[in-house]
Amino acid sequence: MNKDIQNYIMKYTDEIQQLFCELRILIIQSVSCDIEEKLWAKIPSYYDGDRFIRLIPFKDHINIEAAAIIENKDKLKEFKITPKGMLQIYCNQTIPERVLKIIFKDTLSEVPDK
């Protein structure tokens, strides 16, 4: 894990740290390319070129920003999607691994418009 991100996530509870680590591993497992891990505006972000996923920790949940969330929202009915199209996962919720792997893969491997 990037040292800046590691230091940043240490400010949060053990539950949030655990959820963050599980989501981070899912991102890495979902793509075949090497992704760049860095803080963008103090937000943990995962890049492949201009495409990105952001994990935004809060006190009791993590918001996930990824371009492919909206097109997969029908598979996420038990989760809240924010008005900005972010997926909220609370510490007490089971991570929808199968759907998130699709979202992460589609987000980071999208073919840009020409």
PDB file as gemmi writes it, atoms N, CA and C in Angstrom:
CRYST1    1.000    1.000    1.000  90.00  90.00  90.00 P 1                      
ATOM      1  N   MET A   1       0.857  -1.186   0.000  1.00  0.00           N  
ATOM      2  CA  MET A   1       0.000   0.000   0.000  1.00  0.00           C  
ATOM      3  C   MET A   1       0.896   1.240   0.000  1.00  0.00           C  
ATOM      4  N   ASN A   2       0.517   2.222  -0.775  1.00  0.00           N  
ATOM      5  CA  ASN A   2       1.195   3.507  -0.820  1.00  0.00           C  
ATOM      6  C   ASN A   2       1.305   4.072   0.602  1.00  0.00           C  
ATOM      7  N   LYS A   3       2.491   4.580   0.952  1.00  0.00           N  
ATOM      8  CA  LYS A   3       2.732   5.058   2.320  1.00  0.00           C  
ATOM      9  C   LYS A   3       1.800   6.217   2.713  1.00  0.00           C  
ATOM     10  N   ASP A   4       1.543   7.133   1.784  1.00  0.00           N  
ATOM     11  CA  ASP A   4       0.631   8.251   2.073  1.00  0.00           C  
ATOM     12  C   ASP A   4      -0.777   7.740   2.387  1.00  0.00           C  
ATOM     13  N   ILE A   5      -1.229   6.772   1.616  1.00  0.00           N  
ATOM     14  CA  ILE A   5      -2.562   6.200   1.848  1.00  0.00           C  
ATOM     15  C   ILE A   5      -2.587   5.439   3.163  1.00  0.00           C  
ATOM     16  N   GLN A   6      -1.524   4.703   3.430  1.00  0.00           N  
ATOM     17  CA  GLN A   6      -1.435   3.951   4.687  1.00  0.00           C  
ATOM     18  C   GLN A   6      -1.528   4.899   5.887  1.00  0.00           C  
ATOM     19  N   ASN A   7      -0.790   5.998   5.847  1.00  0.00           N  
ATOM     20  CA  ASN A   7      -0.838   6.984   6.935  1.00  0.00           C  
ATOM     21  C   ASN A   7      -2.222   7.617   7.042  1.00  0.00           C  
ATOM     22  N   TYR A   8      -2.832   7.898   5.909  1.00  0.00           N  
ATOM     23  CA  TYR A   8      -4.153   8.519   5.879  1.00  0.00           C  
ATOM     24  C   TYR A   8      -5.213   7.609   6.502  1.00  0.00           C  
ATOM     25  N   ILE A   9      -5.211   6.346   6.131  1.00  0.00           N  
ATOM     26  CA  ILE A   9      -6.262   5.419   6.583  1.00  0.00           C  
ATOM     27  C   ILE A   9      -6.111   5.071   8.060  1.00  0.00           C  
ATOM     28  N   MET A  10      -4.923   5.243   8.615  1.00  0.00           N  
ATOM     29  CA  MET A  10      -4.685   4.941  10.032  1.00  0.00           C  
ATOM     30  C   MET A  10      -5.483   5.865  10.962  1.00  0.00           C  
ATOM     31  N   LYS A  11      -5.991   6.974  10.444  1.00  0.00           N  
ATOM     32  CA  LYS A  11      -6.795   7.909  11.248  1.00  0.00           C  
ATOM     33  C   LYS A  11      -8.182   7.353  11.569  1.00  0.00           C  
ATOM     34  N   TYR A  12      -8.569   6.311  10.847  1.00  0.00           N  
ATOM     35  CA  TYR A  12      -9.924   5.779  10.972  1.00  0.00           C  
ATOM     36  C   TYR A  12      -9.971   4.568  11.898  1.00  0.00           C  
ATOM     37  N   THR A  13     -11.183   4.166  12.257  1.00  0.00           N  
ATOM     38  CA  THR A  13     -11.381   3.024  13.158  1.00  0.00           C  
ATOM     39  C   THR A  13     -10.884   1.734  12.506  1.00  0.00           C  
ATOM     40  N   ASP A  14     -10.702   0.717  13.329  1.00  0.00           N  
ATOM     41  CA  ASP A  14     -10.278  -0.590  12.820  1.00  0.00           C  
ATOM     42  C   ASP A  14     -11.278  -1.131  11.798  1.00  0.00           C  
ATOM     43  N   GLU A  15     -12.576  -0.900  12.049  1.00  0.00           N  
ATOM     44  CA  GLU A  15     -13.610  -1.384  11.120  1.00  0.00           C  
ATOM     45  C   GLU A  15     -13.463  -0.752   9.738  1.00  0.00           C  
ATOM     46  N   ILE A  16     -13.239   0.560   9.719  1.00  0.00           N  
ATOM     47  CA  ILE A  16     -13.074   1.266   8.441  1.00  0.00           C  
ATOM     48  C   ILE A  16     -11.778   0.830   7.765  1.00  0.00           C  
ATOM     49  N   GLN A  17     -10.718   0.670   8.548  1.00  0.00           N  
ATOM     50  CA  GLN A  17      -9.447   0.209   7.979  1.00  0.00           C  
ATOM     51  C   GLN A  17      -9.613  -1.162   7.325  1.00  0.00           C  
ATOM     52  N   GLN A  18     -10.322  -2.047   7.998  1.00  0.00           N  
ATOM     53  CA  GLN A  18     -10.561  -3.403   7.472  1.00  0.00           C  
ATOM     54  C   GLN A  18     -11.370  -3.349   6.179  1.00  0.00           C  
ATOM     55  N   LEU A  19     -12.459  -2.574   6.189  1.00  0.00           N  
ATOM     56  CA  LEU A  19     -13.298  -2.430   5.003  1.00  0.00           C  
ATOM     57  C   LEU A  19     -12.486  -1.835   3.854  1.00  0.00           C  
ATOM     58  N   PHE A  20     -11.698  -0.820   4.156  1.00  0.00           N  
ATOM     59  CA  PHE A  20     -10.859  -0.180   3.143  1.00  0.00           C  
ATOM     60  C   PHE A  20      -9.903  -1.195   2.513  1.00  0.00           C  
ATOM     61  N   CYS A  21      -9.228  -1.975   3.350  1.00  0.00           N  
ATOM     62  CA  CYS A  21      -8.259  -2.968   2.854  1.00  0.00           C  
ATOM     63  C   CYS A  21      -8.934  -4.018   1.981  1.00  0.00           C  
ATOM     64  N   GLU A  22     -10.123  -4.450   2.369  1.00  0.00           N  
ATOM     65  CA  GLU A  22     -10.857  -5.435   1.569  1.00  0.00           C  
ATOM     66  C   GLU A  22     -11.237  -4.858   0.204  1.00  0.00           C  
ATOM     67  N   LEU A  23     -11.673  -3.603   0.189  1.00  0.00           N  
ATOM     68  CA  LEU A  23     -12.040  -2.955  -1.070  1.00  0.00           C  
ATOM     69  C   LEU A  23     -10.807  -2.733  -1.944  1.00  0.00           C  
ATOM     70  N   ARG A  24      -9.715  -2.335  -1.333  1.00  0.00           N  
ATOM     71  CA  ARG A  24      -8.454  -2.121  -2.056  1.00  0.00           C  
ATOM     72  C   ARG A  24      -8.000  -3.415  -2.734  1.00  0.00           C  
ATOM     73  N   ILE A  25      -8.051  -4.519  -2.004  1.00  0.00           N  
ATOM     74  CA  ILE A  25      -7.661  -5.815  -2.564  1.00  0.00           C  
ATOM     75  C   ILE A  25      -8.566  -6.180  -3.743  1.00  0.00           C  
ATOM     76  N   LEU A  26      -9.863  -5.922  -3.610  1.00  0.00           N  
ATOM     77  CA  LEU A  26     -10.796  -6.194  -4.716  1.00  0.00           C  
ATOM     78  C   LEU A  26     -10.440  -5.392  -5.968  1.00  0.00           C  
ATOM     79  N   ILE A  27     -10.065  -4.129  -5.778  1.00  0.00           N  
ATOM     80  CA  ILE A  27      -9.666  -3.296  -6.921  1.00  0.00           C  
ATOM     81  C   ILE A  27      -8.472  -3.936  -7.622  1.00  0.00           C  
ATOM     82  N   ILE A  28      -7.460  -4.283  -6.857  1.00  0.00           N  
ATOM     83  CA  ILE A  28      -6.234  -4.854  -7.419  1.00  0.00           C  
ATOM     84  C   ILE A  28      -6.516  -6.179  -8.122  1.00  0.00           C  
ATOM     85  N   GLN A  29      -7.364  -7.018  -7.521  1.00  0.00           N  
ATOM     86  CA  GLN A  29      -7.698  -8.322  -8.109  1.00  0.00           C  
ATOM     87  C   GLN A  29      -8.573  -8.203  -9.361  1.00  0.00           C  
ATOM     88  N   SER A  30      -9.255  -7.093  -9.516  1.00  0.00           N  
ATOM     89  CA  SER A  30     -10.233  -6.941 -10.596  1.00  0.00           C  
ATOM     90  C   SER A  30      -9.624  -6.580 -11.942  1.00  0.00           C  
ATOM     91  N   VAL A  31      -8.404  -6.087 -11.930  1.00  0.00           N  
ATOM     92  CA  VAL A  31      -7.802  -5.610 -13.177  1.00  0.00           C  
ATOM     93  C   VAL A  31      -6.500  -6.340 -13.466  1.00  0.00           C  
ATOM     94  N   SER A  32      -6.190  -6.451 -14.741  1.00  0.00           N  
ATOM     95  CA  SER A  32      -4.947  -7.120 -15.122  1.00  0.00           C  
ATOM     96  C   SER A  32      -3.809  -6.125 -15.310  1.00  0.00           C  
ATOM     97  N   CYS A  33      -4.131  -4.848 -15.392  1.00  0.00           N  
ATOM     98  CA  CYS A  33      -3.099  -3.829 -15.589  1.00  0.00           C  
ATOM     99  C   CYS A  33      -2.501  -3.406 -14.245  1.00  0.00           C  
ATOM    100  N   ASP A  34      -1.359  -2.739 -14.319  1.00  0.00           N  
ATOM    101  CA  ASP A  34      -0.776  -2.150 -13.117  1.00  0.00           C  
ATOM    102  C   ASP A  34      -1.489  -0.833 -12.868  1.00  0.00           C  
ATOM    103  N   ILE A  35      -1.983  -0.663 -11.665  1.00  0.00           N  
ATOM    104  CA  ILE A  35      -2.677   0.582 -11.353  1.00  0.00           C  
ATOM    105  C   ILE A  35      -1.807   1.435 -10.452  1.00  0.00           C  
ATOM    106  N   GLU A  36      -1.994   2.738 -10.570  1.00  0.00           N  
ATOM    107  CA  GLU A  36      -1.263   3.687  -9.739  1.00  0.00           C  
ATOM    108  C   GLU A  36      -2.132   4.015  -8.529  1.00  0.00           C  
ATOM    109  N   GLU A  37      -1.536   3.907  -7.357  1.00  0.00           N  
ATOM    110  CA  GLU A  37      -2.244   4.162  -6.102  1.00  0.00           C  
ATOM    111  C   GLU A  37      -1.688   5.452  -5.516  1.00  0.00           C  
ATOM    112  N   LYS A  38      -2.562   6.446  -5.303  1.00  0.00           N  
ATOM    113  CA  LYS A  38      -2.082   7.714  -4.751  1.00  0.00           C  
ATOM    114  C   LYS A  38      -3.228   8.479  -4.101  1.00  0.00           C  
ATOM    115  N   LEU A  39      -2.849   9.466  -3.297  1.00  0.00           N  
ATOM    116  CA  LEU A  39      -3.844  10.373  -2.725  1.00  0.00           C  
ATOM    117  C   LEU A  39      -4.099  11.479  -3.737  1.00  0.00           C  
ATOM    118  N   TRP A  40      -5.359  11.712  -4.046  1.00  0.00           N  
ATOM    119  CA  TRP A  40      -5.760  12.825  -4.892  1.00  0.00           C  
ATOM    120  C   TRP A  40      -6.678  13.680  -4.032  1.00  0.00           C  
ATOM    121  N   ALA A  41      -6.301  14.928  -3.784  1.00  0.00           N  
ATOM    122  CA  ALA A  41      -7.082  15.820  -2.918  1.00  0.00           C  
ATOM    123  C   ALA A  41      -7.405  15.135  -1.585  1.00  0.00           C  
ATOM    124  N   LYS A  42      -6.422  14.436  -1.040  1.00  0.00           N  
ATOM    125  CA  LYS A  42      -6.532  13.706   0.231  1.00  0.00           C  
ATOM    126  C   LYS A  42      -7.530  12.550   0.173  1.00  0.00           C  
ATOM    127  N   ILE A  43      -7.783  12.033  -1.027  1.00  0.00           N  
ATOM    128  CA  ILE A  43      -8.696  10.900  -1.204  1.00  0.00           C  
ATOM    129  C   ILE A  43      -7.914   9.741  -1.826  1.00  0.00           C  
ATOM    130  N   PRO A  44      -7.925   8.561  -1.198  1.00  0.00           N  
ATOM    131  CA  PRO A  44      -7.248   7.400  -1.789  1.00  0.00           C  
ATOM    132  C   PRO A  44      -7.842   7.084  -3.167  1.00  0.00           C  
ATOM    133  N   SER A  45      -6.949   7.050  -4.167  1.00  0.00           N  
ATOM    134  CA  SER A  45      -7.388   6.891  -5.551  1.00  0.00           C  
ATOM    135  C   SER A  45      -6.537   5.855  -6.270  1.00  0.00           C  
ATOM    136  N   TYR A  46      -7.163   5.176  -7.227  1.00  0.00           N  
ATOM    137  CA  TYR A  46      -6.523   4.108  -7.991  1.00  0.00           C  
ATOM    138  C   TYR A  46      -6.711   4.419  -9.467  1.00  0.00           C  
ATOM    139  N   TYR A  47      -5.600   4.584 -10.185  1.00  0.00           N  
ATOM    140  CA  TYR A  47      -5.628   5.059 -11.562  1.00  0.00           C  
ATOM    141  C   TYR A  47      -5.075   4.048 -12.554  1.00  0.00           C  
ATOM    142  N   ASP A  48      -5.670   4.068 -13.742  1.00  0.00           N  
ATOM    143  CA  ASP A  48      -5.080   3.497 -14.942  1.00  0.00           C  
ATOM    144  C   ASP A  48      -5.252   4.578 -16.003  1.00  0.00           C  
ATOM    145  N   GLY A  49      -4.206   5.334 -16.248  1.00  0.00           N  
ATOM    146  CA  GLY A  49      -4.305   6.488 -17.145  1.00  0.00           C  
ATOM    147  C   GLY A  49      -5.227   7.530 -16.536  1.00  0.00           C  
ATOM    148  N   ASP A  50      -6.251   7.935 -17.296  1.00  0.00           N  
ATOM    149  CA  ASP A  50      -7.216   8.934 -16.809  1.00  0.00           C  
ATOM    150  C   ASP A  50      -8.390   8.311 -16.064  1.00  0.00           C  
ATOM    151  N   ARG A  51      -8.515   6.998 -16.121  1.00  0.00           N  
ATOM    152  CA  ARG A  51      -9.620   6.302 -15.450  1.00  0.00           C  
ATOM    153  C   ARG A  51      -9.247   6.073 -13.985  1.00  0.00           C  
ATOM    154  N   PHE A  52     -10.236   6.175 -13.102  1.00  0.00           N  
ATOM    155  CA  PHE A  52      -9.912   6.073 -11.674  1.00  0.00           C  
ATOM    156  C   PHE A  52     -11.063   5.499 -10.861  1.00  0.00           C  
ATOM    157  N   ILE A  53     -10.684   5.027  -9.674  1.00  0.00           N  
ATOM    158  CA  ILE A  53     -11.615   4.620  -8.624  1.00  0.00           C  
ATOM    159  C   ILE A  53     -11.157   5.345  -7.373  1.00  0.00           C  
ATOM    160  N   ARG A  54     -12.099   5.883  -6.616  1.00  0.00           N  
ATOM    161  CA  ARG A  54     -11.755   6.544  -5.354  1.00  0.00           C  
ATOM    162  C   ARG A  54     -12.495   5.859  -4.213  1.00  0.00           C  
ATOM    163  N   LEU A  55     -11.788   5.654  -3.108  1.00  0.00           N  
ATOM    164  CA  LEU A  55     -12.372   5.119  -1.875  1.00  0.00           C  
ATOM    165  C   LEU A  55     -12.352   6.248  -0.857  1.00  0.00           C  
ATOM    166  N   ILE A  56     -13.528   6.690  -0.453  1.00  0.00           N  
ATOM    167  CA  ILE A  56     -13.638   7.857   0.419  1.00  0.00           C  
ATOM    168  C   ILE A  56     -14.173   7.408   1.777  1.00  0.00           C  
ATOM    169  N   PRO A  57     -13.270   7.280   2.771  1.00  0.00           N  
ATOM    170  CA  PRO A  57     -13.698   6.789   4.086  1.00  0.00           C  
ATOM    171  C   PRO A  57     -14.425   7.859   4.902  1.00  0.00           C  
ATOM    172  N   PHE A  58     -15.425   7.409   5.641  1.00  0.00           N  
ATOM    173  CA  PHE A  58     -16.149   8.222   6.607  1.00  0.00           C  
ATOM    174  C   PHE A  58     -16.139   7.476   7.938  1.00  0.00           C  
ATOM    175  N   LYS A  59     -16.837   7.996   8.923  1.00  0.00           N  
ATOM    176  CA  LYS A  59     -16.836   7.396  10.258  1.00  0.00           C  
ATOM    177  C   LYS A  59     -17.382   5.966  10.273  1.00  0.00           C  
ATOM    178  N   ASP A  60     -18.460   5.715   9.516  1.00  0.00           N  
ATOM    179  CA  ASP A  60     -19.104   4.402   9.579  1.00  0.00           C  
ATOM    180  C   ASP A  60     -19.325   3.743   8.219  1.00  0.00           C  
ATOM    181  N   HIS A  61     -18.775   4.341   7.166  1.00  0.00           N  
ATOM    182  CA  HIS A  61     -18.928   3.772   5.823  1.00  0.00           C  
ATOM    183  C   HIS A  61     -17.825   4.279   4.903  1.00  0.00           C  
ATOM    184  N   ILE A  62     -17.785   3.698   3.719  1.00  0.00           N  
ATOM    185  CA  ILE A  62     -16.866   4.159   2.676  1.00  0.00           C  
ATOM    186  C   ILE A  62     -17.687   4.404   1.418  1.00  0.00           C  
ATOM    187  N   ASN A  63     -17.475   5.559   0.799  1.00  0.00           N  
ATOM    188  CA  ASN A  63     -18.075   5.844  -0.499  1.00  0.00           C  
ATOM    189  C   ASN A  63     -17.098   5.391  -1.575  1.00  0.00           C  
ATOM    190  N   ILE A  64     -17.629   4.774  -2.604  1.00  0.00           N  
ATOM    191  CA  ILE A  64     -16.815   4.341  -3.734  1.00  0.00           C  
ATOM    192  C   ILE A  64     -17.233   5.166  -4.942  1.00  0.00           C  
ATOM    193  N   GLU A  65     -16.264   5.844  -5.537  1.00  0.00           N  
ATOM    194  CA  GLU A  65     -16.509   6.586  -6.769  1.00  0.00           C  
ATOM    195  C   GLU A  65     -15.875   5.798  -7.911  1.00  0.00           C  
ATOM    196  N   ALA A  66     -16.702   5.348  -8.838  1.00  0.00           N  
ATOM    197  CA  ALA A  66     -16.236   4.594 -10.001  1.00  0.00           C  
ATOM    198  C   ALA A  66     -17.245   4.795 -11.129  1.00  0.00           C  
ATOM    199  N   ALA A  67     -16.752   5.019 -12.319  1.00  0.00           N  
ATOM    200  CA  ALA A  67     -17.619   5.348 -13.453  1.00  0.00           C  
ATOM    201  C   ALA A  67     -18.685   4.289 -13.733  1.00  0.00           C  
ATOM    202  N   ALA A  68     -18.387   3.027 -13.489  1.00  0.00           N  
ATOM    203  CA  ALA A  68     -19.314   1.941 -13.855  1.00  0.00           C  
ATOM    204  C   ALA A  68     -20.382   1.647 -12.797  1.00  0.00           C  
ATOM    205  N   ILE A  69     -20.443   2.415 -11.726  1.00  0.00           N  
ATOM    206  CA  ILE A  69     -21.453   2.158 -10.680  1.00  0.00           C  
ATOM    207  C   ILE A  69     -22.867   2.342 -11.224  1.00  0.00           C  
ATOM    208  N   ILE A  70     -23.104   3.444 -11.900  1.00  0.00           N  
ATOM    209  CA  ILE A  70     -24.458   3.762 -12.371  1.00  0.00           C  
ATOM    210  C   ILE A  70     -24.993   2.676 -13.303  1.00  0.00           C  
ATOM    211  N   GLU A  71     -24.165   2.176 -14.213  1.00  0.00           N  
ATOM    212  CA  GLU A  71     -24.659   1.148 -15.147  1.00  0.00           C  
ATOM    213  C   GLU A  71     -24.891  -0.196 -14.470  1.00  0.00           C  
ATOM    214  N   ASN A  72     -24.418  -0.357 -13.236  1.00  0.00           N  
ATOM    215  CA  ASN A  72     -24.623  -1.600 -12.483  1.00  0.00           C  
ATOM    216  C   ASN A  72     -25.519  -1.406 -11.258  1.00  0.00           C  
ATOM    217  N   LYS A  73     -26.191  -0.265 -11.170  1.00  0.00           N  
ATOM    218  CA  LYS A  73     -26.960   0.045  -9.956  1.00  0.00           C  
ATOM    219  C   LYS A  73     -28.102  -0.936  -9.700  1.00  0.00           C  
ATOM    220  N   ASP A  74     -28.638  -1.566 -10.734  1.00  0.00           N  
ATOM    221  CA  ASP A  74     -29.713  -2.548 -10.542  1.00  0.00           C  
ATOM    222  C   ASP A  74     -29.241  -3.770  -9.756  1.00  0.00           C  
ATOM    223  N   LYS A  75     -27.945  -4.028  -9.760  1.00  0.00           N  
ATOM    224  CA  LYS A  75     -27.374  -5.160  -9.024  1.00  0.00           C  
ATOM    225  C   LYS A  75     -27.002  -4.768  -7.594  1.00  0.00           C  
ATOM    226  N   LEU A  76     -27.254  -3.515  -7.243  1.00  0.00           N  
ATOM    227  CA  LEU A  76     -26.859  -2.983  -5.931  1.00  0.00           C  
ATOM    228  C   LEU A  76     -28.054  -2.409  -5.181  1.00  0.00           C  
ATOM    229  N   LYS A  77     -29.215  -3.003  -5.328  1.00  0.00           N  
ATOM    230  CA  LYS A  77     -30.453  -2.449  -4.756  1.00  0.00           C  
ATOM    231  C   LYS A  77     -30.439  -2.321  -3.240  1.00  0.00           C  
ATOM    232  N   GLU A  78     -29.682  -3.168  -2.541  1.00  0.00           N  
ATOM    233  CA  GLU A  78     -29.655  -3.095  -1.076  1.00  0.00           C  
ATOM    234  C   GLU A  78     -28.640  -2.072  -0.556  1.00  0.00           C  
ATOM    235  N   PHE A  79     -27.985  -1.360  -1.482  1.00  0.00           N  
ATOM    236  CA  PHE A  79     -27.000  -0.349  -1.104  1.00  0.00           C  
ATOM    237  C   PHE A  79     -27.478   1.027  -1.538  1.00  0.00           C  
ATOM    238  N   LYS A  80     -26.969   2.052  -0.861  1.00  0.00           N  
ATOM    239  CA  LYS A  80     -27.325   3.420  -1.220  1.00  0.00           C  
ATOM    240  C   LYS A  80     -26.369   3.927  -2.294  1.00  0.00           C  
ATOM    241  N   ILE A  81     -26.933   4.547  -3.311  1.00  0.00           N  
ATOM    242  CA  ILE A  81     -26.157   5.250  -4.326  1.00  0.00           C  
ATOM    243  C   ILE A  81     -26.420   6.738  -4.074  1.00  0.00           C  
ATOM    244  N   THR A  82     -25.369   7.511  -3.866  1.00  0.00           N  
ATOM    245  CA  THR A  82     -25.526   8.933  -3.557  1.00  0.00           C  
ATOM    246  C   THR A  82     -25.987   9.692  -4.801  1.00  0.00           C  
ATOM    247  N   PRO A  83     -26.475  10.932  -4.615  1.00  0.00           N  
ATOM    248  CA  PRO A  83     -26.864  11.744  -5.779  1.00  0.00           C  
ATOM    249  C   PRO A  83     -25.712  11.954  -6.774  1.00  0.00           C  
ATOM    250  N   LYS A  84     -24.469  11.859  -6.295  1.00  0.00           N  
ATOM    251  CA  LYS A  84     -23.308  12.003  -7.187  1.00  0.00           C  
ATOM    252  C   LYS A  84     -22.897  10.670  -7.812  1.00  0.00           C  
ATOM    253  N   GLY A  85     -23.684   9.616  -7.575  1.00  0.00           N  
ATOM    254  CA  GLY A  85     -23.411   8.324  -8.188  1.00  0.00           C  
ATOM    255  C   GLY A  85     -22.380   7.472  -7.468  1.00  0.00           C  
ATOM    256  N   MET A  86     -22.121   7.791  -6.211  1.00  0.00           N  
ATOM    257  CA  MET A  86     -21.176   6.990  -5.430  1.00  0.00           C  
ATOM    258  C   MET A  86     -21.923   5.903  -4.666  1.00  0.00           C  
ATOM    259  N   LEU A  87     -21.263   4.772  -4.516  1.00  0.00           N  
ATOM    260  CA  LEU A  87     -21.818   3.648  -3.770  1.00  0.00           C  
ATOM    261  C   LEU A  87     -21.371   3.751  -2.319  1.00  0.00           C  
ATOM    262  N   GLN A  88     -22.319   3.664  -1.384  1.00  0.00           N  
ATOM    263  CA  GLN A  88     -21.993   3.679   0.050  1.00  0.00           C  
ATOM    264  C   GLN A  88     -22.027   2.257   0.582  1.00  0.00           C  
ATOM    265  N   ILE A  89     -20.924   1.867   1.236  1.00  0.00           N  
ATOM    266  CA  ILE A  89     -20.887   0.569   1.907  1.00  0.00           C  
ATOM    267  C   ILE A  89     -20.583   0.822   3.375  1.00  0.00           C  
ATOM    268  N   TYR A  90     -21.509   0.385   4.234  1.00  0.00           N  
ATOM    269  CA  TYR A  90     -21.347   0.547   5.679  1.00  0.00           C  
ATOM    270  C   TYR A  90     -20.593  -0.646   6.253  1.00  0.00           C  
ATOM    271  N   CYS A  91     -19.972  -0.430   7.392  1.00  0.00           N  
ATOM    272  CA  CYS A  91     -19.163  -1.466   8.046  1.00  0.00           C  
ATOM    273  C   CYS A  91     -19.959  -2.740   8.318  1.00  0.00           C  
ATOM    274  N   ASN A  92     -21.248  -2.606   8.581  1.00  0.00           N  
ATOM    275  CA  ASN A  92     -22.060  -3.785   8.922  1.00  0.00           C  
ATOM    276  C   ASN A  92     -22.649  -4.484   7.691  1.00  0.00           C  
ATOM    277  N   GLN A  93     -22.335  -4.011   6.499  1.00  0.00           N  
ATOM    278  CA  GLN A  93     -22.855  -4.616   5.273  1.00  0.00           C  
ATOM    279  C   GLN A  93     -21.837  -5.595   4.680  1.00  0.00           C  
ATOM    280  N   THR A  94     -22.359  -6.608   4.025  1.00  0.00           N  
ATOM    281  CA  THR A  94     -21.504  -7.546   3.303  1.00  0.00           C  
ATOM    282  C   THR A  94     -21.078  -6.897   1.991  1.00  0.00           C  
ATOM    283  N   ILE A  95     -19.802  -6.989   1.686  1.00  0.00           N  
ATOM    284  CA  ILE A  95     -19.288  -6.402   0.448  1.00  0.00           C  
ATOM    285  C   ILE A  95     -19.794  -7.225  -0.741  1.00  0.00           C  
ATOM    286  N   PRO A  96     -20.410  -6.566  -1.728  1.00  0.00           N  
ATOM    287  CA  PRO A  96     -20.887  -7.285  -2.918  1.00  0.00           C  
ATOM    288  C   PRO A  96     -19.717  -7.537  -3.884  1.00  0.00           C  
ATOM    289  N   GLU A  97     -18.877  -8.496  -3.526  1.00  0.00           N  
ATOM    290  CA  GLU A  97     -17.613  -8.703  -4.238  1.00  0.00           C  
ATOM    291  C   GLU A  97     -17.785  -8.933  -5.734  1.00  0.00           C  
ATOM    292  N   ARG A  98     -18.705  -9.796  -6.106  1.00  0.00           N  
ATOM    293  CA  ARG A  98     -18.869 -10.137  -7.524  1.00  0.00           C  
ATOM    294  C   ARG A  98     -19.208  -8.900  -8.360  1.00  0.00           C  
ATOM    295  N   VAL A  99     -20.156  -8.107  -7.876  1.00  0.00           N  
ATOM    296  CA  VAL A  99     -20.572  -6.901  -8.605  1.00  0.00           C  
ATOM    297  C   VAL A  99     -19.453  -5.857  -8.593  1.00  0.00           C  
ATOM    298  N   LEU A 100     -18.785  -5.699  -7.454  1.00  0.00           N  
ATOM    299  CA  LEU A 100     -17.713  -4.707  -7.384  1.00  0.00           C  
ATOM    300  C   LEU A 100     -16.559  -5.061  -8.315  1.00  0.00           C  
ATOM    301  N   LYS A 101     -16.243  -6.328  -8.443  1.00  0.00           N  
ATOM    302  CA  LYS A 101     -15.172  -6.717  -9.375  1.00  0.00           C  
ATOM    303  C   LYS A 101     -15.529  -6.304 -10.806  1.00  0.00           C  
ATOM    304  N   ILE A 102     -16.787  -6.477 -11.171  1.00  0.00           N  
ATOM    305  CA  ILE A 102     -17.246  -6.054 -12.503  1.00  0.00           C  
ATOM    306  C   ILE A 102     -17.131  -4.535 -12.634  1.00  0.00           C  
ATOM    307  N   ILE A 103     -17.612  -3.818 -11.621  1.00  0.00           N  
ATOM    308  CA  ILE A 103     -17.562  -2.352 -11.635  1.00  0.00           C  
ATOM    309  C   ILE A 103     -16.118  -1.870 -11.734  1.00  0.00           C  
ATOM    310  N   PHE A 104     -15.240  -2.435 -10.912  1.00  0.00           N  
ATOM    311  CA  PHE A 104     -13.841  -2.002 -10.914  1.00  0.00           C  
ATOM    312  C   PHE A 104     -13.176  -2.305 -12.256  1.00  0.00           C  
ATOM    313  N   LYS A 105     -13.424  -3.492 -12.784  1.00  0.00           N  
ATOM    314  CA  LYS A 105     -12.832  -3.869 -14.076  1.00  0.00           C  
ATOM    315  C   LYS A 105     -13.347  -2.950 -15.180  1.00  0.00           C  
ATOM    316  N   ASP A 106     -14.664  -2.752 -15.235  1.00  0.00           N  
ATOM    317  CA  ASP A 106     -15.250  -1.897 -16.273  1.00  0.00           C  
ATOM    318  C   ASP A 106     -14.775  -0.452 -16.150  1.00  0.00           C  
ATOM    319  N   THR A 107     -14.625   0.036 -14.935  1.00  0.00           N  
ATOM    320  CA  THR A 107     -14.180   1.415 -14.730  1.00  0.00           C  
ATOM    321  C   THR A 107     -12.749   1.609 -15.209  1.00  0.00           C  
ATOM    322  N   LEU A 108     -11.873   0.694 -14.856  1.00  0.00           N  
ATOM    323  CA  LEU A 108     -10.458   0.880 -15.181  1.00  0.00           C  
ATOM    324  C   LEU A 108     -10.071   0.367 -16.562  1.00  0.00           C  
ATOM    325  N   SER A 109     -10.958  -0.357 -17.231  1.00  0.00           N  
ATOM    326  CA  SER A 109     -10.591  -0.870 -18.553  1.00  0.00           C  
ATOM    327  C   SER A 109     -11.497  -0.327 -19.653  1.00  0.00           C  
ATOM    328  N   GLU A 110     -12.249   0.715 -19.321  1.00  0.00           N  
ATOM    329  CA  GLU A 110     -13.127   1.344 -20.307  1.00  0.00           C  
ATOM    330  C   GLU A 110     -12.313   1.854 -21.485  1.00  0.00           C  
ATOM    331  N   VAL A 111     -12.854   1.698 -22.672  1.00  0.00           N  
ATOM    332  CA  VAL A 111     -12.198   2.252 -23.850  1.00  0.00           C  
ATOM    333  C   VAL A 111     -12.643   3.703 -23.973  1.00  0.00           C  
ATOM    334  N   PRO A 112     -11.683   4.641 -23.942  1.00  0.00           N  
ATOM    335  CA  PRO A 112     -12.079   6.050 -24.011  1.00  0.00           C  
ATOM    336  C   PRO A 112     -12.731   6.395 -25.357  1.00  0.00           C  
ATOM    337  N   ASP A 113     -13.664   7.355 -25.336  1.00  0.00           N  
ATOM    338  CA  ASP A 113     -14.305   7.826 -26.575  1.00  0.00           C  
ATOM    339  C   ASP A 113     -13.269   8.495 -27.468  1.00  0.00           C  
ATOM    340  N   LYS A 114     -13.446   8.319 -28.772  1.00  0.00           N  
ATOM    341  CA  LYS A 114     -12.501   8.948 -29.721  1.00  0.00           C  
ATOM    342  C   LYS A 114     -13.167  10.073 -30.451  1.00  0.00           C  
TER     343      LYS A 114                                                      
END                                                                             
